[in-house]
Each structure stands twice: as structure tokens, then as C-alpha cells.
Amino acid sequence: MRNWKTETENRVKWIQAALAAAGANGVVFGNSGGKDSALVGILCKKACDNTVGLIMPCQSGRNYTVDKIDGEALAEKFGIECRVVDVTPIKNAVIEALPGVTAELALANVNPRVRMITLYAVAQQENRLVAGTGNRSEITMGYFTKWGDGACDFNPIADLTASEIFEFLKYLGAPESIITKAPSAGLWDGQTDEEEMGLTYAQLDRYILTGEADKDVKAKVDAAGSRTAHKRRMPLWYGTDEIK
């Protein structure tokens, strides 16, 4: 079990160092109403009072209801500035401009990418850094959108598994509604992380932390890690990178 008091202090100092090194005046993060973004928001607010969370609904009904409500509850409890930016019209414009793109996942991944555009527009306008919200479990599986929610200037929770995020949030006193709801990327109604990955976070985290897992779980995680390796590195540069 980690010492969450020490973890909080160390991560707050780390965020402050990142801001100072970049000469940034504040932080902006996507306030999705989920566990990961909640933890990032709390830590960033502790590190920098000038932290703003953007709630960015996009098509999915839950984005406009439960996710928005939970995001606002987090902001109210921890004194985080909250702005709502409906990015659905942006996605619709992209779809209209690309009539040949019809694959369900390709269209679903437009959501986090237009959110990334929004976060960086605000960051540049207001001299902020964009805080990432991906956890170690998601990163291991490649369960994030490249140049979408995977894009950020710093990520203060990248080393924490989903199970550890849960414990950290309980220590910090996050809203119960956020702690107890099923993790979901919210790309479409009814979607859950565990169903889409085909395994539970408990199974995944056990393998990450101990190296132990059932044969099927190990095979799924190893295959996903290999398949999504390109998501966890910078683009290949000819003359610099050797392709293996």
C-alpha cells in the first residue's frame, strides 16, 4: 500500500516543477467526470490554484448528464474552475468534411481528438500546460486515443494502476459518485472500459504489479501491449530510429 500523503506531496511538487520549467501560469485538464481526471484535477489544484477543468460533452448522452454532473461535483468540492465546452458541433463538422470515413472506431476517436484541440487552444491562449489523465493500466493496454486523450504536456498519474487510482481518490475524499461508477471512455452510450478490453482492471492490475495472471489474461495484455507499442513512443524519425 502506498503512503498517499507522501504521494500527494511528491506529485504536487512535481507538477509545480513542470510548470516552473515551462514558465506556465496554470493548468488545464479535461474534466470528464471519471476517476482519472478527478485525481489529476485534485492534484493540479493543490499544486496550482490557477487550474481549470474543461467539461467537453461530445454526442454521447452520458456526457451531457452523469459525466457532466460528476465533473461539476468535483469542481465544486475542490474549488476547481469549471468550464463547459460542447464539442459536438466540431465533431459534426469533421464528419461532414470527411464523408468517406465511416468506420465506427475511427469516428468515435474523433471525440478525444477534438477535445485535445480544445485543451491546447485554451492552454496556448492562457499560458497553461495540459495535464494528462491516463493511468498505467490504460497505458499498458494502449487503451487511449493517439493524439487524443494520450496527448498532454505532463501526466501526474501515469505510474498508477486503476486500482491505485481508486485508493488514492478515497484518501483524497473525491465525490462518491465518481469513485463508484464503472470506468468508461464515454465514446458512446453503454460503453465500459472493462467490456471493451475484455478483462477486468483487477486482472490487469494484478498482472502489472505482480507479473501473475491467468493464461488468457496474460495473452490479452501481452498482445495489446505489442499491438499498441506505437502509441507509447514518439513518431519514428528516419536516420534516428531503427525499426525492429
Disulfide bonds with the S-S distance in Angstrom:
none
